Amino acid sequence: MFNTRNILFWSQNPDELVKFYQDVLELEQVSKTDIPAQNGLEKDYGYTLKISENNNLWIGHHSEITGQNKDPMRRMINLNTDEVQKWFEKVKAAGCKIIQEPILTPFATEENPIYVCTWLDPDGNCWQFMGKL
């Protein structure tokens, strides 16, 4: 069986993307890593941000990445929360593209109402907040 530990995003502008995640999602920067040039690869760098106790988001610069994600709906990353509405309002106020406002998921029951909202970060990466309103 597998366990997720890190989510990796490559970006043309990692500094701006990190600032977004710190300011809007209130993620804490754990480290910055400078990657030396080696084996024909250019020097790059990246940041580790803490999502939860056992999960990190790593955002790095990559010379082959330009512009926004060209197929954002292919991958959606869920952030489970008991405050879907609160986080939805924060990303909306930050100017993120909203794909779906909070709605009940097909998995919701009367005993366990599960809501989801879908949005894109400044690089066009797709995220969902999922849980209670």
SEMARDO-342794 format. One record per residue (C-alpha): residue number from 1; residue in three letters; x, y, z. Coordinates in steps of 0.2 Angstrom, whole numbers, always signed. Layout:
<recs>
+-------+-------+-------+-------+-------+
! sekol ! nulum !    px !    py !    pz !
+-------+-------+-------+-------+-------+
!   NUM !   Ala !     X !     Y !     Z !
...
+-------+-------+-------+-------+-------+
</recs>
This chain:
<recs>
+-------+-------+-------+-------+-------+
! sekol ! nulum !    px !    py !    pz !
+-------+-------+-------+-------+-------+
!     1 !   Met !    +0 !    +0 !    +0 !
!     2 !   Phe !    +6 !   +18 !    -3 !
!     3 !   Asn !    +6 !   +34 !    +7 !
!     4 !   Thr !    +7 !   +51 !    +0 !
!     5 !   Arg !   +20 !   +62 !    +8 !
!     6 !   Asn !   +24 !   +76 !    -4 !
!     7 !   Ile !   +15 !   +85 !   -19 !
!     8 !   Leu !   +27 !   +93 !   -31 !
!     9 !   Phe !   +23 !  +107 !   -43 !
!    10 !   Trp !   +35 !  +114 !   -55 !
!    11 !   Ser !   +33 !  +133 !   -59 !
!    12 !   Gln !   +41 !  +147 !   -70 !
!    13 !   Asn !   +38 !  +158 !   -55 !
!    14 !   Pro !   +39 !  +148 !   -39 !
!    15 !   Asp !   +42 !  +163 !   -28 !
!    16 !   Glu !   +25 !  +170 !   -33 !
!    17 !   Leu !   +16 !  +154 !   -31 !
!    18 !   Val !   +24 !  +151 !   -13 !
!    19 !   Lys !   +18 !  +168 !    -8 !
!    20 !   Phe !    +1 !  +164 !   -13 !
!    21 !   Tyr !    +1 !  +148 !    -3 !
!    22 !   Gln !    +8 !  +157 !   +12 !
!    23 !   Asp !    -4 !  +172 !   +11 !
!    24 !   Val !   -20 !  +163 !    +6 !
!    25 !   Leu !   -19 !  +145 !   +12 !
!    26 !   Glu !    -8 !  +150 !   +27 !
!    27 !   Leu !    +4 !  +136 !   +23 !
!    28 !   Glu !   +21 !  +137 !   +33 !
!    29 !   Gln !   +37 !  +137 !   +23 !
!    30 !   Val !   +48 !  +123 !   +30 !
!    31 !   Ser !   +63 !  +125 !   +19 !
!    32 !   Lys !   +71 !  +132 !    +3 !
!    33 !   Thr !   +82 !  +121 !    -7 !
!    34 !   Asp !   +95 !  +126 !   -19 !
!    35 !   Ile !   +98 !  +113 !   -32 !
!    36 !   Pro !  +116 !  +114 !   -40 !
!    37 !   Ala !  +118 !  +112 !   -59 !
!    38 !   Gln !  +123 !   +94 !   -62 !
!    39 !   Asn !  +123 !   +81 !   -76 !
!    40 !   Gly !  +118 !   +94 !   -89 !
!    41 !   Leu !  +104 !  +101 !   -79 !
!    42 !   Glu !  +103 !  +119 !   -75 !
!    43 !   Lys !  +104 !  +126 !   -57 !
!    44 !   Asp !   +86 !  +127 !   -49 !
!    45 !   Tyr !   +78 !  +129 !   -32 !
!    46 !   Gly !   +62 !  +125 !   -23 !
!    47 !   Tyr !   +52 !  +127 !    -7 !
!    48 !   Thr !   +44 !  +115 !    +5 !
!    49 !   Leu !   +28 !  +121 !   +12 !
!    50 !   Lys !   +19 !  +111 !   +26 !
!    51 !   Ile !    +1 !  +105 !   +22 !
!    52 !   Ser !    -2 !   +94 !   +37 !
!    53 !   Glu !    +8 !   +84 !   +50 !
!    54 !   Asn !   +13 !   +71 !   +37 !
!    55 !   Asn !   +11 !   +80 !   +20 !
!    56 !   Asn !   +21 !   +94 !   +11 !
!    57 !   Leu !   +19 !  +104 !    -5 !
!    58 !   Trp !   +35 !  +107 !   -14 !
!    59 !   Ile !   +36 !  +121 !   -27 !
!    60 !   Gly !   +51 !  +122 !   -38 !
!    61 !   His !   +58 !  +132 !   -52 !
!    62 !   His !   +60 !  +121 !   -68 !
!    63 !   Ser !   +68 !  +128 !   -84 !
!    64 !   Glu !   +56 !  +117 !   -95 !
!    65 !   Ile !   +40 !  +125 !   -87 !
!    66 !   Thr !   +32 !  +141 !   -94 !
!    67 !   Gly !   +16 !  +149 !   -91 !
!    68 !   Gln !    +1 !  +141 !   -83 !
!    69 !   Asn !    -4 !  +123 !   -82 !
!    70 !   Lys !   -11 !  +118 !   -99 !
!    71 !   Asp !   -23 !  +104 !   -93 !
!    72 !   Pro !   -28 !  +108 !   -75 !
!    73 !   Met !   -43 !   +97 !   -74 !
!    74 !   Arg !   -32 !   +81 !   -77 !
!    75 !   Arg !   -26 !   +81 !   -59 !
!    76 !   Met !   -36 !   +88 !   -44 !
!    77 !   Ile !   -29 !   +88 !   -27 !
!    78 !   Asn !   -41 !   +87 !   -12 !
!    79 !   Leu !   -38 !   +97 !    +4 !
!    80 !   Asn !   -49 !   +89 !   +17 !
!    81 !   Thr !   -56 !  +103 !   +29 !
!    82 !   Asp !   -71 !  +106 !   +41 !
!    83 !   Glu !   -71 !  +124 !   +34 !
!    84 !   Val !   -75 !  +122 !   +15 !
!    85 !   Gln !   -84 !  +139 !   +14 !
!    86 !   Lys !   -71 !  +148 !   +24 !
!    87 !   Trp !   -57 !  +142 !   +12 !
!    88 !   Phe !   -68 !  +145 !    -3 !
!    89 !   Glu !   -70 !  +163 !    +1 !
!    90 !   Lys !   -51 !  +165 !    +4 !
!    91 !   Val !   -46 !  +159 !   -13 !
!    92 !   Lys !   -61 !  +168 !   -22 !
!    93 !   Ala !   -55 !  +184 !   -13 !
!    94 !   Ala !   -38 !  +181 !   -19 !
!    95 !   Gly !   -44 !  +181 !   -37 !
!    96 !   Cys !   -42 !  +162 !   -40 !
!    97 !   Lys !   -53 !  +155 !   -55 !
!    98 !   Ile !   -67 !  +146 !   -47 !
!    99 !   Ile !   -72 !  +130 !   -56 !
!   100 !   Gln !   -86 !  +125 !   -44 !
!   101 !   Glu !   -93 !  +134 !   -29 !
!   102 !   Pro !   -96 !  +123 !   -13 !
!   103 !   Ile !  -109 !  +109 !   -17 !
!   104 !   Leu !  -114 !   +93 !    -9 !
!   105 !   Thr !  -104 !   +78 !   -16 !
!   106 !   Pro !  -111 !   +62 !   -23 !
!   107 !   Phe !  -104 !   +54 !    -7 !
!   108 !   Ala !  -114 !   +65 !    +5 !
!   109 !   Thr !  -127 !   +57 !   +16 !
!   110 !   Glu !  -139 !   +66 !   +29 !
!   111 !   Glu !  -127 !   +59 !   +43 !
!   112 !   Asn !  -112 !   +65 !   +34 !
!   113 !   Pro !  -114 !   +80 !   +22 !
!   114 !   Ile !   -98 !   +81 !   +12 !
!   115 !   Tyr !   -96 !   +97 !    +2 !
!   116 !   Val !   -83 !  +101 !   -12 !
!   117 !   Cys !   -77 !  +116 !   -21 !
!   118 !   Thr !   -65 !  +116 !   -35 !
!   119 !   Trp !   -53 !  +131 !   -40 !
!   120 !   Leu !   -36 !  +134 !   -49 !
!   121 !   Asp !   -21 !  +142 !   -41 !
!   122 !   Pro !   -11 !  +156 !   -50 !
!   123 !   Asp !    -2 !  +143 !   -60 !
!   124 !   Gly !   -18 !  +134 !   -65 !
!   125 !   Asn !   -16 !  +119 !   -54 !
!   126 !   Cys !   -33 !  +112 !   -49 !
!   127 !   Trp !   -37 !  +110 !   -31 !
!   128 !   Gln !   -53 !  +105 !   -21 !
!   129 !   Phe !   -58 !  +109 !    -3 !
!   130 !   Met !   -68 !   +94 !    +3 !
!   131 !   Gly !   -77 !   +91 !   +19 !
!   132 !   Lys !   -90 !  +100 !   +30 !
!   133 !   Leu !   -95 !  +118 !   +26 !
+-------+-------+-------+-------+-------+
</recs>
